[in-house]
Amino acid sequence: MQNDSLFGHLASRLSSHPENIATEALNYVLNRSTVARRAFVQYASEAGVDLPETLCFRTQETGSDGAIPDLVGLDGEGRQVLLVEAKFWAGLTDNQPVAYLERLPPRTHGLLLFVAPTTRFPTLWPELLQRCRDAASTVEEVREVAEDFRAARVRQDRTLALASWRAVLAFILRALETEREILAASDVQQLQGLCERMDSDAFLPLRSEELTSDTGARIRQYCEIVNLVTDEASAAGVASIKGYRSAGGAGYYGRFLALCGNQCFLQFNAALWAKRRATPLWLRIDGAEAKRWLREALASLELAEPPRLIPDGDALHVPLDLPTSVEKQEVVAAVFEQVEEVTRLLAAHGRPL
């Protein structure tokens, strides 16, 4: 591990919520050092928001909306113009990001900044943007500020951004070392040690809620949806399952099927869920290297925002979105519709069913 630290070791071993420890540590550094505070504000401002250098930072500020951002930056008038949410591997809450964006003051350009491991970007950034769109928010000017920094304008006066712990802390550390603030720099290095551990996907202490029967039941239901959709696709003539079987392994279960004569694998996949997109169900299309027309036929999915087609060597992965707050039959129908869409696109490219 490149930048291990005693603080990182103890925080990851003794706390089931290391995000809270990281937030308090960052707040400590920002309030202890003017150089660190200005550097952090300067970095956040690169998202396209003109933030005052004199922001005052506080943690766990509860608002009337019930949302509790990890860290807030207040301007001279006491307005919360910068909200910071620290993430390692915890999922988004129901309030994130929409309620947090609504909390930014009106008629003042504010910023909601998520800080997370780089390895979460492929799943977390698309989910943040999709939640905004689902709430009928206008998302525009989506851009890559830097390698580990994404930003998007949500309506006219609010900006949503995602930055990596590694990039944020490295920027602050350079400023501190330039100004020879040795003690504050040492504190940042300790925090870097924790973030390095989290960024490497460390095994965190189990929480009791993770061991409830609900978790096991839900995973079984995901696999059941795979079976139901496969059978429905076969019955509707959308797919062929003759000669194909089911398969399973470490963290996945699925059914092989043919779409337009091409082998595919409809599956529950925990690894893709964790690393690629916030959905447990995926459609894998095999043979992309040998059949280059597959990617061309599905170009509209790849060009969607966020992309609905993810190339991976000889395979193409289609993340299957699941509707929430609906009954099982509606979930099955939604997944079936996405599989059917893939078949239509392949058939439209001149490949017979």
Buried (B, 14 or more C-beta within 10 A) or exposed (E): EEBBBEBBBEBBEEBEBBBBBBBBBBBBBBBBBBBBBBBBBBBBBBBBBEBBEEBBBEBEBEBEEEBBBBBBBBBEEEBBBBBBBBBBBBEBEEBBBBBBBBBBBEEBBBBBBBBBBBBBBBBBBBBBBBBBEEEEBEBEEBEEBEEBBBBBBBEEBBBBBBBBBBBBBBBBBEBBBEBEBEEBBEBBBBBBBBBBBBBEBBEBEEEEEEEEEEEEEEBEBBBBBBBBBBBBBBEEEBBBBEEBEBEEEEEBBBBBBBBBEBEBBBBBBBEBBBEBBBBBBBBBBBBBEEBEEBBEBBEEBBEEEBBBBBBEEEBBBBBBBBEEEEEEEEBBBBBBEBBBBBBBBBBEBEBEB
